[in-house]
């Protein structure tokens, strides 16, 4: 069986945690993880053309994935991640949450 391809999604407030989680997903679960651009320095892209470019590219990553892996530490899911979840649902992608949701 081929390894599941997942795109990691989550708030950049957890960028460092997402990098560690990505490593664990590959080593422990055998997933192929498509990672995002980790904004560890807090740079703001809102209102910037770069935000639109990154958003379009991230959706393409979702398109080529089997699933998305949502990093929802302490239950937090930001607006951009909510939009990515909706996009994944519309495209019949599996949604996997790091922490269980109610």
Buried (B, 14 or more C-beta within 10 A) or exposed (E): EEEBBBBBBBBBEBBEBBBEBBEEBBEEEEBBBBBBEBBEEEEEBEEEEEEEEBBEEBBEBBEEBBBBBBBBBEEEBBEBBEBBBEBBEEEEBEBBBBEEEE
